[in-house]
């Protein structure tokens, strides 16, 4: 059941790059329900430990993962020509071959006119996303190595973001406790 839900969520999710957080929350709630279904957890149970145990990426990271794999295919000649032609490495530009950026795996980010539509188009979104990845991931030699290191990176990033949220929450609770204890001791 969960694999059916995830395959439907992942189908065409590269087109979801740049959508609003409200629309992402809808997809995330479907994914959370699938995780709770796998573990027979109640609706009040926190879903982050379940996602960690399943080793599932959250929806925004799944979108980045799909875009990154498509970009890897384009840059390594594994994608159809209509996709591969829209991503160009910086090293292919005349006059840039002798620059320091020619030794990186950076991709040319095309300029767009409309921020709402143009920035969400595959050439712009994939280029920006590819350039934001660490070089040790983008310089992977095989697709299997690339996928593995990318998922590990995105999973650690996702856990760090949720962990930092909990740390901030604990800091707020500690601050509240200090203020409450201070006021109580003062009276």
FIRODO-154151 format. One record per residue (C-alpha): x, y negated, z. Coordinates in steps of 0.05 Angstrom, whole numbers, plus 5000, padded with zeros to 4 digits. Each point is the difference from the previous one (the first is absolute). Last residue first. Example, Ala and Ser with C-alpha at 12.3 -4.5 7.8 and 13.67 -1.06 7.14 Angstrom:
REM residues 2
527350215143
497350695013
END
This chain:
REM residues 187
515442715893
506949974968
500850755002
493750084959
502049474951
506950314991
497150714994
495149774947
505449634962
504750595004
494550484980
498149564941
507349984978
500550755006
493650094960
502649524946
506650384998
496250664994
496049734941
506349744967
503350685009
493850334972
500249564938
507450134993
498650745000
494749924945
504949614957
505850465016
495850614984
498249724932
507249814986
502450695021
494850324954
501949544943
507450175007
498850755007
495249984940
505249644958
505650465021
496050624980
497249714936
506849764976
503550655017
494650384961
500549524942
507450104994
505949515000
497849535055
502349284988
493349715019
500150325069
507049815021
498749314971
494549835050
493249874970
497749274989
502449994927
495550594984
493949675032
501049364962
501050374935
494050465011
495449425016
502249574941
500150544946
493850365028
495449395003
498249775070
504149364994
496349824936
493050095029
499649575062
506349604990
498349814929
505649764955
505050555009
507550024993
503250684989
504350295055
506450294969
502150645035
505550095051
504150645001
506349645021
506749954964
497249504951
498349535057
507349835009
500149684932
503850264939
494050334967
495649415013
501249624935
495350444959
494750335043
500350765003
503849995067
494149665033
496050644989
493849944957
493150255019
494549904947
502950474949
499550625044
492549945007
498250004926
505750484987
497250555044
503850115065
506050455013
505249544970
503749855065
497649285011
492750164984
499750635043
503249625058
494949444991
494350515002
502950315063
500749315032
492849804982
497350655031
504149915063
498049275007
492750204994
501050555052
503449495046
493849564997
495450605012
503750285061
505150554988
498350705022
504950425040
494250425028
502749925070
501349264988
493049894971
497150335062
504349595047
497549374964
492650195002
498149825071
494350425026
493349645004
497250344939
501250685029
505450464976
498750644961
507449994980
498850024925
493649605006
503549455039
505149954944
494549964948
496449465039
506549605003
500750064925
493049744989
501449435049
506449844962
496249934935
495249505031
505749645035
503549904933
494049634973
499949555060
507649904995
499149704931
502850324938
507249894979
501550694974
493550394991
501750214929
505450465027
494250355037
497950344935
498350665034
503149975069
493449925037
496850564959
505950465012
499749825074
492750185006
500850674965
506250155040
496149865064
494550494981
END
